[in-house]
């Protein structure tokens, strides 16, 4: 596995987790898409400040 594919996989996983967490919390497709773009930033925000 090359370094570039590892980075791409990490970004993809972060986006998927952000969408799932956002959908669970908000039940909004728009927010899920926005949080999916933000990825890991939203996950860190959610874990530190919301939860």
VENTAHU-V872733 format. One record per residue. N is the residue number from 1. RES is the residue in one letter. SS is DSSP state (alpha for helix, beta for strand, coil for the rest). PHI is phi in radians with two decimals (999 if undefined). D_FIRST is the distance of its C-alpha to the first C-alpha in Angstrom with 2 decimals. Layout:
# VENTAHU-V872733
n->(N,N)
res->(RES,RES)
ss->(SS,SS)
phi->(PHI,PHI)
d_first->(D_FIRST,D_FIRST)
This chain:
# VENTAHU-V872733
n->(1,2,3,4,5,6,7,8,9,10,11,12,13,14,15,16,17,18,19,20,21,22,23,24,25,26,27,28,29,30,31,32,33,34,35,36,37,38,39,40,41,42,43,44,45,46,47,48,49,50,51)
res->(X,X,X,X,X,X,X,X,X,X,X,X,X,X,X,X,X,X,X,X,X,X,X,X,X,X,X,X,X,X,X,X,X,X,X,X,X,X,X,X,X,X,X,X,X,X,X,X,X,X,X)
ss->(coil,coil,alpha,alpha,alpha,alpha,alpha,alpha,alpha,alpha,alpha,alpha,alpha,alpha,alpha,alpha,alpha,alpha,alpha,alpha,alpha,alpha,alpha,alpha,alpha,alpha,coil,coil,alpha,alpha,alpha,alpha,alpha,alpha,alpha,alpha,alpha,alpha,coil,alpha,alpha,alpha,alpha,alpha,alpha,alpha,alpha,alpha,alpha,alpha,coil)
phi->(999,-1.47,-1.09,-1.12,-1.23,-1.17,-1.14,-1.08,-1.17,-1.13,-1.16,-1.11,-1.14,-1.07,-1.16,-1.12,-1.09,-1.08,-1.13,-1.13,-1.11,-1.10,-1.10,-1.11,-1.41,-2.00,0.92,-2.31,-1.15,-1.05,-1.13,-1.08,-1.15,-1.07,-1.20,-1.12,-1.19,-1.29,1.00,-1.10,-1.07,-1.17,-1.08,-1.09,-1.00,-1.09,-1.20,-1.41,-1.96,-1.58,-1.37)
d_first->(0.00,3.77,6.71,8.36,6.55,6.90,10.37,11.17,10.56,12.71,15.31,15.58,16.16,18.66,20.48,20.87,22.18,24.50,25.92,26.61,28.23,30.20,31.43,32.48,34.35,35.89,35.93,35.60,33.35,33.98,32.95,29.87,28.78,29.64,27.82,24.75,24.70,25.18,22.42,21.91,25.24,27.13,25.53,26.55,29.95,30.51,29.70,31.75,34.67,35.17,34.50)
